[in-house]
Amino acid sequence: MTPAPLATRLSIPSGPLFFPVTAYGPDGGLDLDVYRAHVRRGVDAGAAAVFACCGTGEFHALTPEEYERCVRAAVEATGGRVPVVAGAGYGTALAVRYAGLAEAAGADGLLAMPPYLVVAGREGLVRHYREVAAATALPVIVYQRDNAVFTPPAVVELARTEGIIGLKDGLGDLDLMQRTVSAVRTEVPEEFLYFNGLPTAEQTQLAYRGIGITLYSSAVFCFVPEIALAFHTALRTGDDPTAHRLLDGFYRPFVELRAQGRGYAVALVKAGVRLGGLDVGEVRPPLHEPTEDHVKQLAQLIERGHALLEEDR
């Protein structure tokens, strides 16, 4: 675990937040050597943090034993240069178990994903995340999406909970997020972090920036970190012309390609990493691989993105 408080290290990131894919070998088992190489490449490229075994890392497909090994490998690969945040999810008991595994593996924090399957009310959801936070010394970021959607008063309750430091939004309701940010700012004196966690978050980050949310996840950083870093720099410096050029020429076409297949938010990213020369293997079921034509389109899009970067030089 790195010494500085996680909230402090994440509050003003020097680069994109990196969500590495999980590497599998030809037999379908973990390939931790390739995984470490993938994590090191991301950190060397300028990632501000590593979010291991989260959505892009196929948390859902990992056994608890594989999960702990992956988190530990990510911690080893970063060498304390940036914080490592590990995913945790399912029901309360399992989420607590994963929190313990992440803590033992040396993680700096947790991304608490939605509970498995059930659609719970506010009281149950808040209790779930409070119990997870109480069971670990790791700071917790709550992931809002799917069956875990919160009213502003519920987020106020979470923000008042010791150990919960932020909310990652994968829903995309900007009106709700604006009211949430306002409610927490009004009623909770401590700093609370917010993250844009939509798939290909760069596509919506200009809008999120407008309501004061500057942190965002970047799956694109997995396979073209130079493009993700250029976009992040453009946002940080207010270079909207560069941000718009990358949105129009790379990110929007990528989002449209991603929409061609279910699960492509992970599978297409993993294909991109392979195109970059690192064999991280295929996705595990129930996800499936992109078609050959879609991978070809992705390769062409990566070339176009690199050409856009050359225009700036």
KEBATOR-864595 format. One line per 2 residues: their letters; for each residue y negated, z negated, x of C-alpha. Coordinates in Angstrom, 1 decimal. Each point is the difference from the previous one (the first is absolute). Layout:
// residues N
a> Y Z X  ... .
This chain:
// residues 313
mt> 0.0 0.0 0.0  -3.5 0.8 1.3 .
pa> -2.4 -2.9 0.3  -3.1 1.0 -2.0 .
pl> 0.1 -0.4 -3.8  1.3 3.1 -1.7 .
at> -3.0 0.2 -2.4  -2.3 0.1 3.0 .
rl> 1.9 2.7 1.7  0.3 2.2 -3.1 .
si> -3.6 -0.5 -1.3  -1.6 2.7 2.1 .
ps> 2.8 2.2 1.4  -0.6 2.2 3.1 .
gp> 2.4 2.6 -1.4  2.2 0.9 -2.9 .
lf> 2.6 -2.4 -1.4  3.4 1.4 1.1 .
fp> 3.0 0.0 -2.3  2.9 1.3 2.2 .
vt> 3.1 1.6 -1.4  3.3 -1.6 0.7 .
ay> 2.2 2.0 2.5  3.6 0.7 -0.8 .
gp> 2.6 1.6 2.4  2.5 2.8 -0.8 .
dg> 2.4 -2.5 -1.5  -2.7 -1.3 -2.4 .
gl> -0.4 -3.4 1.7  -3.1 -1.3 1.6 .
dl> -1.3 1.6 3.2  -2.1 -2.8 1.4 .
dv> -0.8 1.9 3.3  -1.6 2.8 -2.0 .
yr> -1.6 -2.5 -2.3  -1.6 -1.8 2.9 .
ah> -1.2 3.3 1.5  -1.6 0.9 -3.4 .
vr> -1.8 -3.3 -0.2  -1.2 0.1 3.6 .
rg> -1.3 3.6 -0.6  -2.0 -1.3 -3.0 .
vd> -1.5 -2.9 1.9  -0.8 2.1 3.0 .
ag> -1.7 2.5 -2.3  -2.4 -2.6 -1.4 .
aa> 1.7 -1.8 -2.9  -1.8 -3.3 -0.9 .
av> 3.2 -1.5 -1.5  3.6 0.8 -0.6 .
fa> 1.4 -0.5 -3.5  3.8 0.0 0.6 .
cc> 2.7 0.4 -2.6  -2.4 0.7 -2.8 .
gt> 0.1 2.9 -2.5  -0.2 2.8 2.6 .
ge> 2.5 -2.0 2.1  2.6 0.1 -2.9 .
fh> 0.0 -3.7 -0.5  2.1 0.6 -3.2 .
al> 2.8 1.6 2.1  0.4 -2.7 2.7 .
tp> 2.4 -2.8 0.0  -1.5 -3.4 0.9 .
ee> 1.7 0.2 3.4  -1.4 3.4 0.7 .
ye> -3.4 -1.1 -1.2  -0.2 -2.9 2.4 .
rc> 1.1 2.2 2.9  -2.7 2.6 -0.9 .
vr> -2.7 -2.6 -0.3  1.0 -1.5 3.3 .
aa> 0.0 3.4 1.7  -3.5 0.7 -1.3 .
ve> -1.2 -3.3 1.4  1.6 0.8 3.3 .
at> -1.5 3.5 0.1  -3.5 -1.1 -0.8 .
gg> 0.1 -2.7 2.7  -2.7 -2.0 -1.8 .
rv> -2.6 2.8 0.3  -0.3 0.3 -3.8 .
pv> 1.3 -2.2 -2.9  3.2 0.8 -1.7 .
va> 0.2 -0.4 -3.7  3.5 0.2 -1.7 .
ga> 0.8 1.0 -3.5  1.7 -2.5 -2.3 .
gy> 1.1 0.4 -3.6  2.6 -0.1 -2.9 .
gt> 0.2 -3.3 -1.9  -1.6 -3.2 1.1 .
al> 3.2 -1.4 1.8  0.5 3.2 1.9 .
av> -3.6 0.5 0.8  0.0 -3.6 1.5 .
ry> 3.1 0.9 2.0  -1.7 3.2 1.4 .
ag> -3.1 -2.1 0.8  2.2 -2.3 2.0 .
la> 1.6 2.9 1.9  -3.3 1.5 0.7 .
ea> -1.3 -3.3 1.3  3.0 -0.5 2.2 .
ag> -0.4 3.6 1.4  -3.6 -0.8 1.1 .
ad> -2.0 1.8 -2.6  -3.7 -0.9 -0.5 .
gl> -0.1 0.4 -3.8  1.7 1.3 -3.2 .
la> -0.7 2.8 -2.4  1.5 -1.4 -3.3 .
mp> 1.2 2.9 -2.0  0.5 0.0 -3.8 .
py> 3.0 -2.0 -1.4  3.1 2.0 -0.7 .
lv> 0.2 1.8 -3.4  -1.5 -2.6 -2.4 .
va> -3.4 0.3 -1.6  -1.4 -3.5 0.1 .
gr> -3.1 -1.6 -1.5  -2.9 -1.4 2.0 .
eg> 1.4 -3.5 0.1  3.3 1.1 1.4 .
lv> -1.5 2.4 2.5  -2.4 -2.5 1.4 .
rh> 2.7 -2.6 0.2  2.3 2.4 1.9 .
yr> -2.6 0.8 2.7  -1.0 -3.7 0.3 .
ev> 3.6 -1.0 0.6  0.4 2.7 2.6 .
aa> -3.3 -1.1 1.8  1.1 -3.7 -0.2 .
at> 3.3 0.8 1.6  -1.3 1.6 3.2 .
al> -2.6 -0.7 2.7  -0.8 3.7 0.0 .
pv> -3.1 1.2 -1.8  0.8 2.2 -3.0 .
iv> -1.6 3.2 -1.3  1.0 0.7 -3.6 .
yq> 0.8 3.6 -0.9  -1.3 1.1 -3.4 .
rd> 1.9 3.0 -1.5  2.6 0.9 -2.6 .
na> 1.1 -3.2 -1.7  -2.4 -2.3 1.9 .
vf> -3.4 0.7 -1.4  -2.6 -2.8 -0.1 .
tp> -3.0 -0.9 -2.1  -3.1 -1.1 1.9 .
pa> 0.6 -3.7 -1.0  3.6 0.3 1.3 .
vv> -1.3 1.3 3.4  -2.5 -2.9 0.1 .
el> 3.0 -2.4 -0.4  1.8 1.8 2.8 .
ar> -3.0 -0.1 2.2  -0.3 -3.7 -0.5 .
te> 3.7 -0.4 1.1  0.5 -1.3 3.5 .
gi> 1.6 2.6 2.2  -0.9 3.1 -2.1 .
ig> -2.7 1.9 1.8  -0.3 3.4 -1.7 .
lk> 1.0 2.6 -2.6  1.3 3.5 0.7 .
dg> -0.7 2.3 -2.9  2.5 2.7 -0.8 .
lg> -1.1 0.5 -3.6  -3.2 2.0 0.5 .
dl> -2.0 -1.4 -3.0  -3.5 -0.2 1.7 .
dl> -1.6 -1.7 -3.0  2.6 -2.8 0.1 .
mq> -0.4 -0.3 3.8  -3.8 -0.2 -0.3 .
rt> 0.3 -2.8 -2.6  2.6 -1.7 2.2 .
vs> -2.2 0.1 3.1  -3.0 -1.3 -2.0 .
av> 2.0 -2.8 -1.6  1.5 -1.2 3.3 .
rt> -3.4 0.3 1.8  -1.6 -2.1 -2.7 .
ev> 2.6 -2.8 -0.3  1.8 -0.3 3.4 .
pe> -2.1 -0.9 3.0  2.6 1.0 2.6 .
ef> 0.3 3.5 1.3  2.6 2.1 -1.8 .
ly> 1.3 3.3 1.3  0.5 3.2 -2.1 .
fn> 2.0 3.1 1.0  0.3 3.4 -1.5 .
gl> 3.8 0.4 -0.2  0.3 3.3 -1.9 .
pt> 2.3 2.6 1.4  -2.1 2.1 2.5 .
ae> -2.8 -2.5 -0.4  -2.4 2.2 1.9 .
qt> -0.3 2.2 -3.1  -1.6 -2.8 -2.0 .
ql> -1.6 -2.1 2.8  -3.5 1.4 -0.5 .
ay> 0.1 -1.4 -3.5  1.4 -3.4 1.1 .
rg> -2.6 -0.2 2.7  -2.6 0.3 -2.8 .
ig> 1.2 -3.4 -1.4  0.1 -1.6 3.4 .
it> 3.7 0.4 0.8  0.2 1.4 3.6 .
ly> 3.7 -0.8 0.8  2.7 2.5 -0.8 .
ss> 3.5 0.9 0.8  0.7 3.3 1.8 .
av> 3.4 1.5 -0.2  -1.4 3.2 1.5 .
fc> -0.6 -2.0 3.2  3.8 -0.1 0.4 .
fv> 0.2 3.7 0.8  -3.5 1.3 0.9 .
pe> -1.8 -3.1 1.3  -2.8 2.1 1.5 .
ia> -0.9 1.3 -3.4  0.2 -3.4 -1.7 .
la> -2.1 -1.5 2.9  -2.7 2.7 -0.3 .
fh> -0.2 -0.7 -3.8  -0.2 -3.7 0.6 .
ta> -2.8 0.5 2.6  -1.9 2.2 -2.4 .
lr> 0.1 -2.6 -2.7  -0.9 -2.8 2.4 .
tg> -3.0 1.9 1.4  -1.2 1.5 -3.3 .
dd> 0.9 3.6 1.1  0.6 1.3 -3.5 .
pt> 0.0 3.7 1.0  3.0 -0.6 2.3 .
ah> 1.7 -2.1 -2.7  -0.6 2.7 -2.6 .
rl> 1.3 2.7 2.3  3.2 -1.9 0.7 .
ld> 0.4 -0.8 -3.7  -0.4 3.6 -1.0 .
gf> 2.0 1.6 2.7  2.8 -2.5 0.6 .
yr> 0.2 -3.0 -2.3  -0.3 1.7 -3.4 .
pf> 2.6 2.7 0.9  2.3 -2.8 1.4 .
ve> -0.3 -1.9 -3.3  0.7 3.1 -2.0 .
lr> 3.1 0.6 2.2  1.1 -3.6 -0.3 .
aq> -0.1 0.4 -3.8  2.6 2.7 0.1 .
gr> 2.9 -2.5 0.3  0.7 -3.6 -1.1 .
gy> 0.2 -2.4 2.9  -2.0 2.4 2.3 .
av> -2.5 -2.8 0.7  2.8 -1.1 2.4 .
al> 2.3 3.0 0.5  -2.8 2.4 0.9 .
vk> -1.6 -2.5 2.4  3.4 -0.4 1.7 .
ag> 0.3 3.7 0.3  -3.4 0.1 1.6 .
vr> 1.1 -2.5 2.6  3.0 2.2 0.8 .
lg> -2.2 3.0 0.3  -2.0 -1.9 2.6 .
gl> 3.1 -0.3 2.2  1.3 -3.4 -0.8 .
dv> 3.4 0.0 -1.8  -0.3 -2.9 -2.5 .
ge> 2.8 1.3 -2.1  0.1 0.8 -3.7 .
vr> -1.0 -2.3 -2.9  2.7 -2.1 -1.7 .
pp> 1.0 0.5 -3.6  -1.2 -0.2 -2.6 .
lh> -2.8 2.0 1.8  0.8 3.5 1.0 .
ep> -1.2 2.4 2.7  -2.8 2.6 -0.6 .
te> 1.1 3.6 -0.4  -0.1 2.3 3.0 .
dh> -2.9 1.9 -1.5  -2.0 -3.2 -0.5 .
vk> 0.6 -1.1 3.6  -1.2 3.5 1.1 .
ql> -3.1 -0.5 -2.1  -0.5 -3.4 1.6 .
aq> 0.2 1.5 3.5  -2.6 2.6 -0.9 .
li> -2.2 -2.7 -1.5  0.2 -2.1 3.2 .
er> -1.1 3.1 2.0  -2.9 0.4 -2.3 .
gh> -1.0 -3.7 0.4  0.0 0.4 3.8 .
al> -2.1 3.1 -0.3  -2.6 -2.0 -2.0 .
le> -0.1 -2.6 2.8  -0.7 2.8 2.5 .
ed> -3.1 1.0 -2.1  -1.6 -3.3 0.8 .
r> 0.3 0.5 3.7 .
